[in-house]
Amino acid sequence: MYAIIQTGGKQYKVSPGDVVDVETLDADASDVVLFDQVLAIGEGDDVSIGTPNVAGASVSGELVEQGRGKKIIAFKMKRRKGYKRKKGHRQNFSRVRIVEITKSGDSSPSAADEDPEPAAEE
């Protein structure tokens, strides 16, 4: 099962157990984060696409750590003019481990596996 979520203005394809780096979230390490902007959910050939979001779907994850990415150098130069500018940038990120993907109407993933009790005949 996979889902496409949107957070921080970007879209990510995630599955349970994946570890993804997303834009900085306002949470501490080992906190549970909930992504409710789910654009699509798929399992094999069965794909649900939202307009724009899938109703009732959510993705939960555990915040592993807050960090900073590699330094990126922005260098500008105009030849023969003596113009050079060098500027560095490090982007903040949050590393999230995806725990669970739930569709609409599912209270938990194990609830769908259980069969309801048969009706008693009178």
ChimeraX attribute file (.defattr): number of C-alpha atoms within 10 A of each C-alpha:
attribute: neighborCount
match mode: 1-to-1
recipient: residues
	/A:1	14
	/A:2	17
	/A:3	25
	/A:4	18
	/A:5	20
	/A:6	17
	/A:7	15
	/A:8	9
	/A:9	7
	/A:10	9
	/A:11	14
	/A:12	15
	/A:13	14
	/A:14	19
	/A:15	19
	/A:16	16
	/A:17	12
	/A:18	12
	/A:19	17
	/A:20	18
	/A:21	18
	/A:22	19
	/A:23	16
	/A:24	16
	/A:25	16
	/A:26	8
	/A:27	13
	/A:28	14
	/A:29	13
	/A:30	13
	/A:31	13
	/A:32	16
	/A:33	19
	/A:34	13
	/A:35	14
	/A:36	17
	/A:37	20
	/A:38	25
	/A:39	22
	/A:40	20
	/A:41	25
	/A:42	15
	/A:43	10
	/A:44	7
	/A:45	6
	/A:46	8
	/A:47	13
	/A:48	16
	/A:49	15
	/A:50	14
	/A:51	9
	/A:52	10
	/A:53	19
	/A:54	18
	/A:55	17
	/A:56	13
	/A:57	21
	/A:58	21
	/A:59	23
	/A:60	18
	/A:61	23
	/A:62	19
	/A:63	22
	/A:64	18
	/A:65	16
	/A:66	19
	/A:67	13
	/A:68	12
	/A:69	11
	/A:70	10
	/A:71	11
	/A:72	11
	/A:73	11
	/A:74	10
	/A:75	10
	/A:76	11
	/A:77	11
	/A:78	9
	/A:79	8
	/A:80	6
	/A:81	7
	/A:82	7
	/A:83	9
	/A:84	10
	/A:85	9
	/A:86	9
	/A:87	10
	/A:88	10
	/A:89	12
	/A:90	12
	/A:91	12
	/A:92	15
	/A:93	17
	/A:94	20
	/A:95	20
	/A:96	25
	/A:97	22
	/A:98	21
	/A:99	16
	/A:100	18
	/A:101	22
	/A:102	17
	/A:103	20
	/A:104	10
	/A:105	10
	/A:106	13
	/A:107	10
	/A:108	12
	/A:109	12
	/A:110	8
	/A:111	10
	/A:112	11
	/A:113	8
	/A:114	8
	/A:115	7
	/A:116	8
	/A:117	6
	/A:118	6
	/A:119	6
	/A:120	5
	/A:121	4
	/A:122	3
